[in-house]
Amino acid sequence: MQLSDFHYAIPEKLIADKPPAVRGEARLLVLDRKTGETADRTYADCVDYLTPGDVVVINDTKVIKARLMTRKASNDTERELILVEKHGKTDDWHTHKVIYRRRLSVGDILDVGHYKLEVVEILGGGLALIKSDRDLLETADEFGSVPLPPYMKREATKADVERYQTIFATEAGSVAAPTASLNMTEAIIKKLKKKGVIVVNATLHVGLGTFLPIRVDDVTKHHMHKEYFEVPKATIEAIQTAKKSGNRVVALGTTVTRTLEYAHQAILHETPHDLSGEADIFMYPGYEFKTIDGLLTNFHMPESTVLMLTAAFAGWDKLKPAYEHAVQERYKFFSYGDSMLIL
């Protein structure tokens, strides 16, 4: 299975670099993964495809303003840092890993506003460990910016602080948004619940590694980075009830999918209890899904791990024609773009 197998042509003009004017006013391509049939709908129409007793699992992670522009105290040159996502219930935000650009050395002092950061270790691979007297989450919130995907080719604005964030974001720790959720609104969730659909939450703190390019031709040799997750007891109870009653479990995004599939043994077969851990599952065609029965997701970049996950669920023979249809119908692609519902 080669990386080039998961390529498709996407015109640059179809790449969304800004969100829709109104959250939720996005298009929805519905794909039947058994037949390959598609339907052109709107995002709110996802309610029509779910039935009472179905479970929708959302990711309640919150994107932090992870991009910090600092000044090196010794020579007043600029250094860009990206805080690494949260790992664990009690992550230390006074001594924390960062991705850095341009040279750093142990002992360097970096100024952020009137606060100082110290480089305590160079870890390799563009990673360093920095120390701060102040909680870095507080510093990032005051001086940082939203780490927009590089393909947007622009600086983050005040609007991105709100729109590159889901409406149910509560658990701070991600450095990239669970983008399938960006189109979800309170009104749609209210309609789902009124219909009898069970909406529950899990947490997976999304890391930049999710979007790093695959650097091997043989897909099977790629190794995913680890991301911290939590699944509450109540969510597991809802999933087990749905499975026993013949209802479906629908993941809102690939982040939720990675969480539920990585922890499937405990979620499906153990007495419900709060779960947490580090997920590093890599799903590509041939993977057999254990937990989810449906996927509400965005359109993903060619040759990406999230595209391969989606291809594993839908079947690449069904997904690729659906993507080609989306291109022909001028859907908007990637984080701020339109969505797909695959059932």
C-alpha positions in Angstrom: 0.0 0.0 0.0 1.8 3.1 -1.3 1.4 6.7 -0.2 0.7 7.7 -3.8 -2.4 5.5 -3.7 -4.1 8.1 -1.6 -3.6 11.1 -3.8 -6.4 13.2 -5.4 -6.4 16.5 -7.3 -7.7 19.5 -5.4 -7.9 22.9 -7.0 -6.4 25.6 -4.7 -9.5 27.7 -5.1 -11.5 25.0 -3.3 -9.4 25.1 -0.2 -11.2 27.1 2.6 -8.8 29.6 4.3 -11.7 31.3 6.2 -14.7 29.9 8.0 -18.3 30.2 6.6 -19.8 33.6 7.4 -22.2 31.8 9.8 -21.2 28.7 11.8 -23.1 25.7 10.5 -23.9 27.1 7.1 -21.8 24.5 5.4 -22.6 21.8 2.8 -22.8 18.1 3.6 -22.0 15.3 1.3 -23.7 12.1 2.5 -22.0 8.8 1.4 -23.5 5.4 1.7 -20.4 3.2 2.2 -22.2 0.1 1.1 -23.4 1.3 -2.2 -21.2 4.3 -2.9 -24.2 6.5 -3.5 -24.0 10.2 -2.5 -26.4 13.0 -1.7 -25.7 16.7 -1.6 -27.2 18.2 1.5 -26.5 20.9 4.1 -24.7 20.3 7.4 -27.9 20.6 9.5 -29.4 17.7 7.5 -27.2 15.3 9.4 -30.2 15.1 11.8 -32.3 13.4 9.1 -29.8 10.5 8.9 -29.8 9.6 12.6 -32.5 7.7 14.5 -33.6 7.7 18.1 -31.1 5.8 20.2 -28.1 6.5 18.0 -25.1 7.9 19.9 -23.1 10.8 18.6 -19.7 11.3 20.3 -18.1 14.7 20.3 -14.6 15.8 21.2 -14.7 18.5 24.0 -11.0 19.4 23.7 -10.1 23.1 23.5 -7.5 24.6 21.2 -4.9 26.7 23.0 -3.2 29.8 21.5 -0.2 27.6 21.1 1.9 29.8 18.8 4.2 32.1 20.7 6.5 34.7 19.1 9.5 35.3 21.5 12.6 37.4 21.5 16.0 35.8 22.3 17.4 38.0 25.2 21.0 37.7 24.1 20.6 39.2 20.7 17.0 40.3 20.4 16.2 37.9 17.5 12.8 36.4 17.0 12.1 32.7 17.8 8.8 31.0 17.1 7.6 28.4 19.5 4.6 26.1 19.3 3.5 24.5 22.6 3.0 20.8 22.4 -0.5 19.4 23.2 -1.5 18.4 26.7 -0.5 14.8 27.8 -2.0 13.5 31.0 -4.5 14.7 33.7 -1.8 16.7 35.5 0.4 18.1 32.7 3.1 20.4 33.9 2.6 23.8 32.1 5.6 25.3 33.8 8.1 22.9 32.2 6.8 21.9 28.8 7.8 20.7 25.4 7.7 23.1 22.4 8.4 22.9 18.7 10.8 25.6 17.7 12.1 27.3 14.5 15.6 28.6 14.1 18.5 27.7 16.5 18.0 27.4 20.2 20.6 26.4 22.9 20.3 25.2 26.4 20.3 28.2 28.7 18.8 30.6 26.2 16.4 33.1 27.7 13.3 34.0 25.6 11.2 37.0 26.3 7.4 36.9 25.9 5.9 40.2 26.8 7.4 40.9 30.2 7.8 37.2 31.0 10.9 35.0 30.6 11.2 31.4 29.3 14.4 29.4 29.7 15.5 26.6 27.4 16.4 23.7 29.7 16.9 20.9 27.1 17.2 20.3 23.4 15.3 17.1 22.6 16.0 16.7 18.9 13.6 16.6 16.0 12.8 20.3 16.4 11.7 19.8 20.0 12.9 21.6 23.1 12.0 21.7 26.8 11.3 25.1 28.2 10.8 26.3 31.8 8.6 29.2 32.9 7.8 30.7 36.3 4.3 31.4 35.0 1.8 28.8 33.8 2.4 28.6 30.0 -1.4 28.2 29.4 -1.9 31.7 30.9 1.0 33.1 28.9 -0.3 31.6 25.7 -3.8 32.9 26.3 -2.4 36.4 26.8 0.4 36.6 24.1 -0.2 33.5 21.9 -2.1 33.1 18.6 -4.2 30.3 17.1 -1.9 27.8 15.3 -3.7 27.8 12.0 -2.7 25.1 9.5 0.1 26.2 7.2 -1.9 25.7 4.0 -4.1 28.7 5.0 -1.0 30.9 4.3 -2.1 33.7 6.7 -1.8 35.0 10.2 -4.6 34.2 12.7 -7.1 36.9 13.3 -9.4 37.7 16.3 -12.1 35.9 14.4 -10.1 32.7 14.4 -10.0 32.7 18.2 -13.7 31.9 18.1 -14.1 30.1 14.8 -11.1 27.7 15.1 -12.8 26.4 18.2 -15.8 24.2 18.7 -18.9 25.4 20.5 -18.4 22.7 23.2 -14.7 23.2 23.8 -14.0 23.0 27.5 -10.8 20.9 28.1 -7.8 23.0 27.1 -4.9 21.1 25.6 -5.1 20.8 21.8 -2.8 22.6 19.3 -5.1 21.9 16.4 -8.9 21.9 16.2 -11.0 18.7 15.8 -12.2 20.3 12.6 -15.3 18.2 11.8 -16.8 19.8 14.9 -16.3 23.4 13.7 -19.6 23.3 11.7 -21.6 21.9 14.6 -24.0 24.4 16.3 -26.1 24.4 19.5 -29.3 24.4 17.3 -28.2 21.2 15.5 -27.3 19.5 18.8 -30.7 20.6 20.2 -32.5 19.0 17.2 -30.5 15.8 17.6 -31.4 15.5 21.2 -35.1 16.3 20.5 -35.1 13.5 18.0 -33.8 11.1 20.7 -30.2 10.9 19.6 -27.8 10.6 22.5 -25.0 13.2 22.4 -22.0 12.3 24.7 -18.4 13.5 24.9 -14.9 12.3 24.9 -11.6 14.1 25.0 -8.6 13.7 22.7 -6.0 16.5 22.7 -5.0 17.0 19.1 -1.3 17.3 18.4 0.5 18.8 15.4 1.8 15.3 14.7 -1.7 14.4 13.4 -1.1 16.7 10.4 2.6 16.0 9.8 3.2 14.5 6.3 3.9 10.8 6.0 7.6 10.5 5.0 7.6 6.9 3.9 6.3 5.4 0.6 5.1 2.2 2.3 2.1 3.4 4.3 2.3 0.5 6.7 5.7 1.7 8.0 4.4 5.0 9.2 4.2 5.5 13.0 1.6 7.7 14.6 2.5 10.0 17.5 0.6 9.6 20.8 -2.3 11.8 21.8 -3.8 11.9 25.3 -7.5 10.9 25.6 -10.2 10.6 28.2 -13.5 8.7 27.9 -16.0 9.2 30.7 -18.0 6.3 32.2 -21.3 7.8 31.0 -20.1 7.8 27.4 -19.1 4.2 27.6 -22.5 3.3 29.1 -24.2 5.1 26.2 -22.1 3.2 23.6 -22.7 -0.2 25.2 -26.5 0.5 25.4 -26.5 1.5 21.7 -24.6 -1.6 20.7 -27.0 -3.9 22.6 -30.1 -2.2 21.2 -28.8 -2.3 17.6 -28.3 1.5 17.4 -25.3 3.2 15.8 -22.3 5.0 17.3 -21.4 8.0 15.2 -18.1 9.7 15.7 -17.9 13.4 15.1 -14.5 13.5 13.5 -11.4 11.5 13.1 -10.1 12.5 16.6 -13.1 10.8 18.2 -12.7 7.8 15.9 -9.1 7.4 17.0 -10.1 7.5 20.6 -13.0 5.1 20.4 -11.1 2.6 18.2 -7.9 2.7 20.2 -9.8 2.0 23.5 -12.4 -0.4 21.9 -11.7 -3.3 24.2 -12.4 -1.4 27.3 -15.3 0.5 25.8 -17.1 -2.5 24.4 -16.2 -5.3 26.8 -15.4 -4.0 30.2 -17.6 -2.7 33.0 -18.0 1.0 32.3 -15.5 3.2 34.1 -13.6 6.4 33.3 -10.8 5.7 30.8 -7.7 7.7 30.0 -4.5 6.9 28.1 -2.3 7.7 25.1 -3.7 6.7 21.6 -1.3 6.1 18.8 -3.5 4.0 16.5 -3.0 4.4 12.7 -6.0 3.3 10.6 -5.7 2.7 6.9 -7.7 0.4 4.4 -7.8 -3.1 5.8 -8.5 -2.0 9.3 -11.8 -3.4 10.8 -13.7 -0.9 12.8 -14.9 -2.1 16.2 -16.7 0.8 17.8 -18.0 3.3 15.3 -20.8 2.8 12.8 -20.9 6.2 11.3 -18.5 9.1 10.7 -19.2 12.8 10.4 -16.0 14.4 9.2 -14.4 17.0 6.9 -12.6 16.6 3.6 -9.0 15.8 4.2 -5.7 16.6 2.6 -4.3 14.1 0.0 -1.9 11.5 1.4 -2.7 12.3 5.0 -3.3 10.0 7.9 -6.8 11.3 8.4 -7.7 10.7 4.8 -6.5 7.1 5.2 -8.6 6.7 8.3 -11.6 7.9 6.4 -10.7 5.6 3.4 -10.5 2.7 5.8 -14.0 3.4 7.0 -15.7 4.2 3.7 -13.5 2.1 1.4 -11.2 4.0 -0.9 -13.1 2.7 -3.9 -16.2 4.6 -2.5 -14.4 7.6 -1.0 -12.3 8.7 -3.9 -15.3 9.0 -6.3 -17.1 10.9 -3.6 -14.2 13.3 -3.3 -14.1 13.7 -7.1 -17.8 14.5 -6.9 -17.1 17.1 -4.2 -14.5 18.7 -6.4 -16.8 18.8 -9.4 -19.6 20.3 -7.2 -17.2 22.9 -5.8 -17.4 21.9 -2.1 -14.9 23.7 0.2 -12.1 21.5 1.6 -10.1 21.1 4.8 -10.5 22.6 8.3 -12.8 25.5 7.5 -14.6 23.7 4.7 -17.7 21.5 4.2 -18.3 18.1 5.7 -19.1 14.5 4.9 -21.4 12.1 6.7 -20.5 8.4 6.0 -22.9 5.7 7.1 
